[in-house]
Amino acid sequence: MKKTLGLALALAVLIPLGSSAQGLTSKDFAYYLPSGPGSLGISLFAAGDPVVAEAPATDMPDLGPAPAASTFLGFQSKTAFHRFSGWMSGGLLLAAGVVGGIHALDMINQAHAYRDGLEEFDPATCGPIVASVYGSSSSQALRWTHVGLLAAGESFYIANGITGSSFMGKLEPGWNAPRIHRYAFFAHLGLMVAEGVIGFLMSDAMQSQDHEVFSELAMVHAGIGIAIPVVILGAGIIMKDY
């Protein structure tokens, strides 16, 4: 009787265990297995998501935002401003030369039209005719446009000369772009001085109503006025790869 009762109890325990063991997988047993090399521990299967190790703390100080790049008068560098002021001075002075040429042609056309309207032409009247034409509204409009472009171009020219002088150093031997650029600077600087002197002489000839002197000076003045921006722009072009 006791053996029968013991056998029944054993079957009652083993049958449920046997049926539930069919649903077990390797993951269930992995709970009791090591999670990696080394000592025994709880498997990652029991914890759900993998554990990510935190990065070790460092002692680097907080340097804040990166410093802004240095600029020069709003430009990326002094070299960039030097190039910009050079192109601007050359362009504005070239425009001033064109307007000056138009002014001279306008005066010549007006003066000749006035002279051709006279019954008898006397060369002595050339001075008063030129003075009269010079004071006309169209002549004064072109004159002050010429002066305004000159003033703007000269401003950029001075800025370009100041920044350029800070770059001056020892030149490599031989004829190269930096050497030509520097000599071109002295060339157009000399032309600028000559142009100013001729301008004062033209004003004096205008006041004295000396037509011949004024005409000759006007031709030289126009030629130098075109040569200056050509030399400036040429000096900039030759340095395009530097």
C-alpha positions in Angstrom: 0.0 0.0 0.0 2.8 2.4 0.9 4.7 1.5 -2.3 1.6 2.2 -4.4 1.1 5.5 -2.7 4.7 6.6 -3.2 4.6 5.6 -6.8 1.5 7.7 -7.3 3.1 10.7 -5.7 6.2 10.4 -7.8 4.2 10.3 -11.0 2.1 13.3 -9.9 5.3 15.4 -9.6 7.2 14.1 -12.7 4.4 14.3 -15.2 3.9 18.2 -14.9 7.6 18.7 -14.9 8.0 16.6 -18.0 5.2 18.5 -19.9 6.6 21.9 -18.9 10.2 21.0 -19.9 9.1 20.7 -23.5 8.8 24.6 -23.7 12.3 25.3 -22.3 15.0 26.6 -24.7 18.7 27.3 -24.4 17.9 30.9 -23.4 16.2 29.6 -20.2 19.3 27.7 -19.3 21.6 30.5 -20.3 20.3 32.5 -17.3 22.6 30.4 -15.2 25.6 30.5 -17.6 28.4 33.0 -17.7 27.7 36.2 -19.7 31.2 36.2 -21.2 34.8 35.2 -20.5 35.7 35.2 -16.9 33.8 34.5 -13.7 30.2 33.3 -13.6 27.5 35.9 -13.8 24.0 36.5 -14.8 23.5 36.1 -18.5 22.6 39.1 -20.7 19.5 37.1 -21.8 18.1 37.7 -18.3 18.6 41.4 -18.4 16.8 42.2 -21.7 18.7 44.9 -23.5 22.5 44.7 -23.7 24.4 46.7 -21.1 26.4 49.5 -22.7 29.5 50.5 -20.7 29.7 54.3 -20.0 32.7 56.2 -21.4 35.2 57.0 -18.8 35.2 60.6 -17.6 38.0 62.8 -18.8 39.7 65.7 -17.2 39.7 67.9 -20.4 38.6 71.5 -19.6 35.7 73.1 -21.4 37.4 75.5 -23.9 34.1 77.0 -25.1 33.3 77.8 -28.7 36.1 78.0 -31.3 37.6 81.5 -31.7 36.4 83.3 -34.8 38.9 83.7 -37.7 40.8 87.0 -37.7 39.6 89.5 -40.4 40.8 92.8 -41.7 38.2 95.6 -42.2 35.6 92.9 -42.8 37.7 91.0 -45.3 39.1 87.5 -44.8 42.7 88.9 -44.6 44.8 92.0 -45.3 45.8 90.4 -48.6 42.2 90.0 -49.6 41.5 93.7 -48.8 44.7 94.7 -50.7 43.5 92.9 -53.8 40.0 94.4 -53.5 41.2 97.9 -53.1 43.6 97.5 -56.0 40.8 96.3 -58.4 38.5 99.1 -57.1 41.1 101.8 -57.5 42.0 100.7 -61.0 38.4 100.4 -62.1 37.3 103.7 -60.7 40.3 105.5 -62.1 39.6 103.9 -65.5 36.0 105.1 -65.3 37.3 108.6 -64.4 39.6 108.6 -67.4 36.7 107.6 -69.7 34.5 110.4 -68.3 37.4 112.8 -68.6 37.8 111.9 -72.2 34.1 112.4 -72.9 34.4 115.8 -71.1 37.3 116.9 -73.4 35.4 115.8 -76.5 32.3 117.5 -75.4 34.2 120.8 -74.8 35.9 120.5 -78.2 32.6 119.9 -80.0 30.9 122.8 -78.2 33.8 125.2 -78.9 34.1 124.2 -82.5 30.3 124.6 -83.0 30.5 128.1 -81.4 33.5 129.0 -83.6 32.0 127.8 -86.8 28.9 129.9 -86.1 31.0 133.1 -86.2 31.2 135.1 -89.5 34.9 135.8 -88.9 37.1 133.7 -86.7 39.9 135.3 -84.7 42.3 132.9 -82.9 42.4 135.4 -80.1 38.8 134.5 -79.2 39.7 130.8 -78.6 40.5 131.4 -75.0 37.1 133.1 -74.2 35.3 130.5 -76.1 36.9 127.6 -74.2 36.2 129.4 -70.9 32.6 129.8 -71.9 32.2 126.2 -72.9 34.0 125.1 -69.7 31.3 126.8 -67.7 28.4 125.2 -69.5 26.0 122.8 -67.7 27.0 119.7 -69.6 30.7 120.4 -69.1 30.3 121.0 -65.4 28.2 117.8 -65.0 30.9 115.8 -66.7 33.6 117.6 -64.7 32.2 116.8 -61.3 31.4 113.2 -62.3 35.1 113.0 -63.3 36.1 114.5 -59.9 33.9 112.2 -57.9 35.3 109.1 -59.6 38.8 110.4 -59.1 38.2 111.0 -55.4 36.7 107.5 -54.9 39.5 105.9 -56.9 42.2 107.8 -55.0 40.7 106.7 -51.7 41.0 103.0 -52.7 44.5 103.8 -54.2 45.8 105.2 -50.8 44.4 102.2 -48.9 46.0 99.8 -51.4 49.3 101.6 -51.1 49.3 101.5 -47.3 48.5 97.8 -47.2 50.9 97.0 -50.0 53.8 98.8 -48.2 53.3 96.4 -45.3 54.0 93.4 -47.6 57.3 94.8 -48.9 60.2 92.6 -48.2 63.3 91.2 -49.9 62.5 90.0 -53.5 63.9 86.9 -55.1 66.5 87.5 -57.8 65.3 87.7 -61.4 62.3 89.1 -63.2 59.3 87.5 -61.5 55.7 88.6 -60.8 56.3 90.1 -57.4 59.2 92.2 -58.7 57.2 93.5 -61.7 54.3 94.2 -59.4 56.4 96.3 -57.1 58.0 98.2 -60.0 54.5 98.8 -61.5 53.5 100.3 -58.2 56.3 102.9 -58.4 55.4 103.5 -62.1 51.7 104.3 -61.5 52.6 106.3 -58.4 54.9 108.5 -60.5 52.1 108.8 -63.2 49.7 109.9 -60.5 52.0 112.7 -59.3 52.5 113.8 -62.9 48.8 113.8 -63.6 48.2 116.0 -60.6 50.9 118.5 -61.7 49.4 118.6 -65.2 46.0 119.2 -63.8 47.1 122.3 -61.9 48.9 123.6 -65.1 45.7 123.1 -67.1 43.7 125.1 -64.5 46.3 127.9 -64.8 46.1 127.8 -68.6 42.3 127.9 -68.4 42.4 131.0 -66.1 44.9 132.7 -68.4 42.8 131.7 -71.5 45.8 130.2 -73.2 44.2 127.9 -75.7 47.3 126.4 -77.2 48.9 125.4 -73.8 45.5 124.1 -72.6 45.0 121.9 -75.6 48.5 120.4 -75.4 48.2 119.7 -71.7 44.8 118.2 -72.2 46.2 115.6 -74.6 49.0 114.7 -72.2 46.5 114.6 -69.3 44.2 112.3 -71.1 47.0 109.9 -72.1 48.3 109.7 -68.6 44.8 109.3 -67.2 44.3 106.2 -69.3 47.8 104.8 -68.6 47.4 104.9 -64.8 44.5 102.4 -64.5 46.0 100.2 -67.2 49.2 99.9 -65.2 47.3 99.3 -61.9 45.1 96.6 -63.4 48.0 95.0 -65.2 50.0 94.9 -61.9 47.0 93.1 -60.3 46.6 90.6 -63.1 50.2 89.5 -63.0 49.8 88.6 -59.3 46.7 86.5 -59.8 48.6 83.2 -59.0 50.1 84.6 -55.8 
